[in-house]
Amino acid sequence: MTRKDQASPVAPTASKARASDRQGNKGALYSQEERRRRDESVWTLVQGVLAPLQFLVFLVSLALVIRYMTTGEGAFAADMSIVLKTLVLYTIMITGSIWEKVVFGRWLFAPAFFWEDVFSMLVLALHTLYLVMLLGAVGSVEQRMLVALAAYTAYVINAAQFLWKLRMARLQGAAPAAVPA
């Protein structure tokens, strides 16, 4: 059974329509059609649930990593929390890519979120490096934790990028619509 009121995550979008939508709305994060697709997509809700969940997992994991780094205790708990954080990150990256395809017609690097996606790749690479170190028994526990802290620093910067875009989108959505000449 398919729902006809939901956009397909892989359906192509008309780039000409997007370009013409933006002509009268230069600098806008979303064209009218992209905003409609964003608002109608189930993937917007999925991202809205996963983002705070990921932040909560991050806070708990950060506390466990700091505990290990300061006391030398709790390495296993810190490792497991980083693995969980990484799994949530992979989940949000995959679903975010689907969201981007639905809204912008591209799996990643849509112009509106290009730099956020570039930085997300760094975040993903650092988390993956941590997993390689853990599973491959590469380096010391302290070195692994330092990689995790670098990944978490990059994650905080990336989260700030997305929060800034969310604020921009809200401000643009609240602005009165331009009156056609």
SEFI-832637 format. One record per residue (C-alpha): residue in three letters; x, y, z. Coordinates in nm, 4 decimals, padded with zeros to 6 digits, always signed. Example, Ala and Ser with C-alpha at 12.3 -4.5 7.8 and 13.67 -1.06 7.14 Angstrom:
// residues 2
{res: ALA, east: +01.2300, north: -00.4500, up: +00.7800} $
{res: SER, east: +01.3670, north: -00.1060, up: +00.7140} $
// end
This chain:
// residues 181
{res: MET, east: +00.0000, north: +00.0000, up: +00.0000} $
{res: THR, east: +00.1459, north: +00.3364, up: -00.0975} $
{res: ARG, east: +00.0498, north: +00.6749, up: +00.0324} $
{res: LYS, east: +00.0019, north: +00.9178, up: -00.2492} $
{res: ASP, east: +00.0163, north: +01.2210, up: -00.0208} $
{res: GLN, east: +00.3824, north: +01.1551, up: +00.0715} $
{res: ALA, east: +00.6691, north: +01.2498, up: -00.1585} $
{res: SER, east: +00.8844, north: +00.9639, up: -00.2776} $
{res: PRO, east: +01.2322, north: +00.9822, up: -00.1240} $
{res: VAL, east: +01.3832, north: +00.9129, up: -00.4656} $
{res: ALA, east: +01.1454, north: +01.0905, up: -00.7034} $
{res: PRO, east: +01.3277, north: +01.3405, up: -00.9235} $
{res: THR, east: +01.2411, north: +01.7043, up: -00.8805} $
{res: ALA, east: +01.2189, north: +01.9707, up: -01.1447} $
{res: SER, east: +01.5298, north: +02.1874, up: -01.1179} $
{res: LYS, east: +01.3839, north: +02.4465, up: -01.3538} $
{res: ALA, east: +01.0921, north: +02.4976, up: -01.1179} $
{res: ARG, east: +01.3300, north: +02.5429, up: -00.8252} $
{res: ALA, east: +01.5390, north: +02.7957, up: -01.0155} $
{res: SER, east: +01.2356, north: +03.0002, up: -01.1182} $
{res: ASP, east: +01.0926, north: +02.9841, up: -00.7636} $
{res: ARG, east: +01.4116, north: +03.1415, up: -00.6287} $
{res: GLN, east: +01.4356, north: +03.4214, up: -00.8841} $
{res: GLY, east: +01.1944, north: +03.6375, up: -00.6890} $
{res: ASN, east: +01.3284, north: +03.5150, up: -00.3556} $
{res: LYS, east: +01.7075, north: +03.5464, up: -00.3820} $
{res: GLY, east: +01.8980, north: +03.4338, up: -00.0754} $
{res: ALA, east: +01.6091, north: +03.2240, up: +00.0541} $
{res: LEU, east: +01.7013, north: +02.8912, up: +00.2053} $
{res: TYR, east: +01.4050, north: +02.7183, up: +00.0388} $
{res: SER, east: +01.2039, north: +02.7881, up: -00.2722} $
{res: GLN, east: +00.8272, north: +02.7727, up: -00.2256} $
{res: GLU, east: +00.8205, north: +02.4213, up: -00.3715} $
{res: GLU, east: +01.1117, north: +02.3034, up: -00.1531} $
{res: ARG, east: +00.9418, north: +02.4484, up: +00.1548} $
{res: ARG, east: +00.6208, north: +02.2631, up: +00.0620} $
{res: ARG, east: +00.8121, north: +01.9352, up: +00.0165} $
{res: ARG, east: +00.9964, north: +01.9934, up: +00.3455} $
{res: ASP, east: +00.6736, north: +02.0590, up: +00.5331} $
{res: GLU, east: +00.4973, north: +01.7551, up: +00.3826} $
{res: SER, east: +00.7809, north: +01.5058, up: +00.4216} $
{res: VAL, east: +00.7788, north: +01.2467, up: +00.6978} $
{res: TRP, east: +01.1596, north: +01.2731, up: +00.6907} $
{res: THR, east: +01.1359, north: +01.6230, up: +00.8395} $
{res: LEU, east: +00.9702, north: +01.4708, up: +01.1463} $
{res: VAL, east: +01.2280, north: +01.1906, up: +01.1560} $
{res: GLN, east: +01.5094, north: +01.4486, up: +01.1593} $
{res: GLY, east: +01.3246, north: +01.6482, up: +01.4244} $
{res: VAL, east: +01.3157, north: +01.3417, up: +01.6504} $
{res: LEU, east: +01.6661, north: +01.2106, up: +01.5785} $
{res: ALA, east: +01.8506, north: +01.5420, up: +01.6232} $
{res: PRO, east: +01.7578, north: +01.5932, up: +01.9922} $
{res: LEU, east: +01.8040, north: +01.2190, up: +02.0567} $
{res: GLN, east: +02.1541, north: +01.2381, up: +01.9120} $
{res: PHE, east: +02.2278, north: +01.5446, up: +02.1266} $
{res: LEU, east: +02.1110, north: +01.3630, up: +02.4404} $
{res: VAL, east: +02.3299, north: +01.0598, up: +02.3582} $
{res: PHE, east: +02.6174, north: +01.3017, up: +02.2917} $
{res: LEU, east: +02.5804, north: +01.4695, up: +02.6332} $
{res: VAL, east: +02.5771, north: +01.1376, up: +02.8208} $
{res: SER, east: +02.8695, north: +01.0065, up: +02.6183} $
{res: LEU, east: +03.0680, north: +01.3273, up: +02.6638} $
{res: ALA, east: +03.0231, north: +01.2981, up: +03.0407} $
{res: LEU, east: +03.1444, north: +00.9365, up: +03.0310} $
{res: VAL, east: +03.4466, north: +01.0232, up: +02.8154} $
{res: ILE, east: +03.5391, north: +01.3151, up: +03.0434} $
{res: ARG, east: +03.4982, north: +01.0861, up: +03.3447} $
{res: TYR, east: +03.7387, north: +00.8360, up: +03.1903} $
{res: MET, east: +03.9882, north: +01.1061, up: +03.0908} $
{res: THR, east: +03.9893, north: +01.2597, up: +03.4400} $
{res: THR, east: +03.9691, north: +00.9473, up: +03.6587} $
{res: GLY, east: +04.0870, north: +00.6616, up: +03.4371} $
{res: GLU, east: +03.7664, north: +00.4749, up: +03.5240} $
{res: GLY, east: +03.4796, north: +00.3692, up: +03.3018} $
{res: ALA, east: +03.6579, north: +00.3035, up: +02.9720} $
{res: PHE, east: +03.4072, north: +00.0350, up: +02.8719} $
{res: ALA, east: +03.1061, north: +00.2592, up: +02.9439} $
{res: ALA, east: +03.2697, north: +00.5459, up: +02.7521} $
{res: ASP, east: +03.3471, north: +00.3163, up: +02.4578} $
{res: MET, east: +02.9919, north: +00.1816, up: +02.4456} $
{res: SER, east: +02.8468, north: +00.5327, up: +02.4612} $
{res: ILE, east: +03.0671, north: +00.6449, up: +02.1720} $
{res: VAL, east: +02.9592, north: +00.3422, up: +01.9691} $
{res: LEU, east: +02.5946, north: +00.4286, up: +02.0402} $
{res: LYS, east: +02.6568, north: +00.7935, up: +01.9468} $
{res: THR, east: +02.8178, north: +00.6783, up: +01.6217} $
{res: LEU, east: +02.5243, north: +00.4509, up: +01.5362} $
{res: VAL, east: +02.2793, north: +00.7357, up: +01.5977} $
{res: LEU, east: +02.5009, north: +00.9595, up: +01.3825} $
{res: TYR, east: +02.4961, north: +00.7080, up: +01.0950} $
{res: THR, east: +02.1168, north: +00.6862, up: +01.1282} $
{res: ILE, east: +02.0697, north: +01.0626, up: +01.1181} $
{res: MET, east: +02.3103, north: +01.0921, up: +00.8239} $
{res: ILE, east: +02.1225, north: +00.8308, up: +00.6199} $
{res: THR, east: +01.7783, north: +00.9719, up: +00.6984} $
{res: GLY, east: +01.9092, north: +01.3264, up: +00.6463} $
{res: SER, east: +02.0324, north: +01.2279, up: +00.3032} $
{res: ILE, east: +01.6875, north: +01.0919, up: +00.2199} $
{res: TRP, east: +01.5353, north: +01.4182, up: +00.3512} $
{res: GLU, east: +01.7693, north: +01.6182, up: +00.1276} $
{res: LYS, east: +01.6707, north: +01.4059, up: -00.1733} $
{res: VAL, east: +01.3005, north: +01.4627, up: -00.1025} $
{res: VAL, east: +01.3336, north: +01.8361, up: -00.0462} $
{res: PHE, east: +01.6118, north: +01.9383, up: -00.2859} $
{res: GLY, east: +01.6355, north: +01.6479, up: -00.5314} $
{res: ARG, east: +01.9940, north: +01.5637, up: -00.4254} $
{res: TRP, east: +02.1164, north: +01.2994, up: -00.1829} $
{res: LEU, east: +02.3800, north: +01.5325, up: -00.0380} $
{res: PHE, east: +02.5461, north: +01.8694, up: -00.0946} $
{res: ALA, east: +02.2357, north: +02.0605, up: -00.1989} $
{res: PRO, east: +02.3414, north: +02.4258, up: -00.2301} $
{res: ALA, east: +02.1307, north: +02.5326, up: +00.0705} $
{res: PHE, east: +02.3144, north: +02.2852, up: +00.2983} $
{res: PHE, east: +02.6443, north: +02.2402, up: +00.1147} $
{res: TRP, east: +02.8821, north: +02.3491, up: +00.3955} $
{res: GLU, east: +02.6798, north: +02.1696, up: +00.6606} $
{res: ASP, east: +02.7098, north: +01.8493, up: +00.4558} $
{res: VAL, east: +03.0839, north: +01.9031, up: +00.4026} $
{res: PHE, east: +03.1374, north: +01.9412, up: +00.7769} $
{res: SER, east: +02.9078, north: +01.6420, up: +00.8405} $
{res: MET, east: +03.1527, north: +01.4319, up: +00.6366} $
{res: LEU, east: +03.4314, north: +01.5361, up: +00.8761} $
{res: VAL, east: +03.2133, north: +01.4445, up: +01.1745} $
{res: LEU, east: +03.1354, north: +01.1079, up: +01.0150} $
{res: ALA, east: +03.5032, north: +01.0460, up: +00.9300} $
{res: LEU, east: +03.6165, north: +01.1143, up: +01.2875} $
{res: HIS, east: +03.3485, north: +00.8893, up: +01.4372} $
{res: THR, east: +03.4399, north: +00.6175, up: +01.1869} $
{res: LEU, east: +03.8097, north: +00.6558, up: +01.2725} $
{res: TYR, east: +03.7163, north: +00.5997, up: +01.6362} $
{res: LEU, east: +03.5325, north: +00.2771, up: +01.5417} $
{res: VAL, east: +03.8311, north: +00.1574, up: +01.3367} $
{res: MET, east: +04.0589, north: +00.2230, up: +01.6331} $
{res: LEU, east: +03.8246, north: +00.0426, up: +01.8735} $
{res: LEU, east: +03.7475, north: -00.2592, up: +01.6570} $
{res: GLY, east: +04.1021, north: -00.2864, up: +01.5176} $
{res: ALA, east: +04.2680, north: -00.2385, up: +01.8572} $
{res: VAL, east: +04.4658, north: +00.0533, up: +01.7134} $
{res: GLY, east: +04.6248, north: +00.2959, up: +01.9585} $
{res: SER, east: +04.5678, north: +00.3345, up: +02.3283} $
{res: VAL, east: +04.2395, north: +00.3964, up: +02.5077} $
{res: GLU, east: +04.3504, north: +00.7574, up: +02.5640} $
{res: GLN, east: +04.4196, north: +00.8049, up: +02.1931} $
{res: ARG, east: +04.0756, north: +00.6656, up: +02.1097} $
{res: MET, east: +03.9138, north: +00.9002, up: +02.3582} $
{res: LEU, east: +04.1013, north: +01.1965, up: +02.2088} $
{res: VAL, east: +03.9684, north: +01.1016, up: +01.8649} $
{res: ALA, east: +03.6198, north: +01.0805, up: +02.0174} $
{res: LEU, east: +03.6638, north: +01.4272, up: +02.1699} $
{res: ALA, east: +03.7758, north: +01.5621, up: +01.8310} $
{res: ALA, east: +03.4688, north: +01.4002, up: +01.6738} $
{res: TYR, east: +03.2483, north: +01.5541, up: +01.9416} $
{res: THR, east: +03.4008, north: +01.8986, up: +01.8880} $
{res: ALA, east: +03.3307, north: +01.8706, up: +01.5160} $
{res: TYR, east: +02.9783, north: +01.7489, up: +01.5964} $
{res: VAL, east: +02.9093, north: +02.0559, up: +01.8136} $
{res: ILE, east: +03.0251, north: +02.2873, up: +01.5336} $
{res: ASN, east: +02.8121, north: +02.0967, up: +01.2820} $
{res: ALA, east: +02.5082, north: +02.1038, up: +01.5107} $
{res: ALA, east: +02.5542, north: +02.4809, up: +01.5440} $
{res: GLN, east: +02.5590, north: +02.5093, up: +01.1627} $
{res: PHE, east: +02.2275, north: +02.3254, up: +01.1393} $
{res: LEU, east: +02.0728, north: +02.5266, up: +01.4237} $
{res: TRP, east: +02.1740, north: +02.8456, up: +01.2416} $
{res: LYS, east: +02.0039, north: +02.7195, up: +00.9230} $
{res: LEU, east: +01.6944, north: +02.6237, up: +01.1220} $
{res: ARG, east: +01.6828, north: +02.9761, up: +01.2632} $
{res: MET, east: +01.7286, north: +03.1248, up: +00.9152} $
{res: ALA, east: +01.4470, north: +02.9079, up: +00.7808} $
{res: ARG, east: +01.2161, north: +03.0154, up: +01.0637} $
{res: LEU, east: +01.2973, north: +03.3820, up: +01.0114} $
{res: GLN, east: +01.2400, north: +03.3517, up: +00.6357} $
{res: GLY, east: +00.9153, north: +03.1627, up: +00.6975} $
{res: ALA, east: +00.7952, north: +03.4358, up: +00.9339} $
{res: ALA, east: +00.8801, north: +03.7193, up: +00.6942} $
{res: PRO, east: +00.5803, north: +03.8594, up: +00.5103} $
{res: ALA, east: +00.5463, north: +03.7271, up: +00.1586} $
{res: ALA, east: +00.6669, north: +03.9612, up: -00.1125} $
{res: VAL, east: +00.3862, north: +04.1315, up: -00.2988} $
{res: PRO, east: +00.4176, north: +04.0723, up: -00.6748} $
{res: ALA, east: +00.4785, north: +04.3897, up: -00.8746} $
// end
